[in-house]
Amino acid sequence: MCRTYKQLTKQDRITIEIQLSRWAKKKEIAEILWCHPSTITRELDRNSVRKRWKNKREYLSDEADMKFYQRCWRSKMQSRKINMNSEMKLFIIWKLESKNIYLSPKVIANTWNKDNKVHISHTSIYAWLETGDGNKYKKYLAHSYKGYKKNRWEKKSKITWRIGIEERSELNENRAETGHFEADLIVSKKWFKWAILTLVDRRTRLPRMFKLKDKSSGYIMKRITEIKDETWIKSVTFDNGMEFAKHYELNKQWIETYFSDPYSPWQKWSIENLNRMIRRTFPKGTNFDEVSEEKIRSACHYLANTPREILGFLTPNQVHFNLK
């Protein structure tokens, strides 16, 4: 069991250096420090130094501790502009705490800049909310904030033979024809292998849910091919996760495949909305290894027979099978 999260200490870093010199594995070091192996991985990635005489990296506890404190100092400097201007700080807090308004940092920054010579950007306000002084005010944001996402799209190996949603047919784009699906995965935690494959018909909102024992791309495409035998599938729209990299295997089954733009979940909001409803039954952190196939089928049956406002208060089953 991992310990409650906290920063690694100087003594922890000395332990890591000693264990690495003994050729210990990251998992073994994590067990000694009573933390998750990913903590050790992040520590080595962030705070290792490059050897001068070799093109390799090594971990030294003194150097690692120095890099850690330098990073903390730079983080504090980001909020210095707000903390040193008491009038600006009080204005931001006042706007954040305004009841039933939920102003975004961009609106707050723009309002402040109109009447003051010393300007502030919304990115600075977000940075301040990540510090010890501003962290307690994050709860007043309209939407939960988890920091900026780095543009990892270009770093990933791009999906081969990828076709964007702009190439979809008019019948597909306008939701005028059944058989065009959106697909996604619902996972629990990274180290759990099991997941749920979800699909939804873009026109009728008919849901499909299947338990997966493996999140590999080849296995997922195989399951979708099996689904075709019981559900008429003409096309599937995916996001850009590498678990859908072998989409071209569906083309052999005469199923067209399309991909939304990176970090654009609104382009496939039907599956995103379905996943939110599924999360009511299987909240985040659920270990799907412990969830039976019968319970998943039951949840799918319930969603397929739930009236939807967008369908004129008919159920997806009624619309899909023309039952009224």
Secondary structure, DSSP 8 states (H G I E B T S, - for coil): ---------HHHHHHHHHHHHTT--HHHHHHHHTS-HHHHHHHHHHH-EE-SSSS-EE--HHHHHHHHHHHHHHHHHHTHHHHT-HHHHHHHHHHHH-TTT---HHHHHHHHHHH-SS---HHHHHHHHTSTTTGGGGGGSSS---------TTTS---TT--BGGGS-HHHHTT-STTEEEEEEEES-TT---EEEEEEETTT--EEEEEES---HHHHHHHHHHHHTTS--SEEEE-S-GGGTTTHHHHTTT-EEEE--TT-GGGGHHHHHHHHHHHHHS-TT--GGGS-HHHHHHHHHHHHTS-BGGGTSB-HHHHHTT--
